[in-house]
Amino acid sequence: MTAGLKTIIYPVKDLARSKALFSALLETEPYADEPYYVGFKDAGQDVGLDPNGHAKGMTGPVPYWHVSDIRTQLAALLAAGAEPLQDVQDVGNGRLIASVKDTDGNLVGLIQDPVA
């Protein structure tokens, strides 16, 4: 089961320039500002900048579906023909992410937030 698309991550080559651009677009400063990730919140949406995204196979922005059981959803996608891109990984504070390529090569991300 999903809770919808709430996160999009952009692979970026120049983190500082991208941060300035998205700060101007969203008219806010980032809530997360690290050398490996910059994150913004806007209208209930998380917008992330990943300077390592291209190296991880991201060819463009990746939408992330928020799910309650990431391992079950990932297994279902793989069984349906998706190609694994990134296995389940904890990116901090119990937040899990994974990603696949669908049968047309589109990237699909999954996020499971820790249970509060």
Secondary structure as GFF3:
##gff-version 3
##sequence-region A 1 116
A	DSSP	beta_strand	2	11	.	.	.	ID=ss1
A	DSSP	alpha_helix	15	26	.	.	.	ID=ss2
A	DSSP	beta_strand	32	34	.	.	.	ID=ss3
A	DSSP	beta_strand	37	42	.	.	.	ID=ss4
A	DSSP	beta_strand	45	50	.	.	.	ID=ss5
A	DSSP	three_ten_helix	54	56	.	.	.	ID=ss6
A	DSSP	beta_strand	62	67	.	.	.	ID=ss7
A	DSSP	alpha_helix	70	79	.	.	.	ID=ss8
A	DSSP	beta_strand	83	90	.	.	.	ID=ss9
A	DSSP	beta_strand	96	101	.	.	.	ID=ss10
A	DSSP	beta_strand	107	112	.	.	.	ID=ss11
###
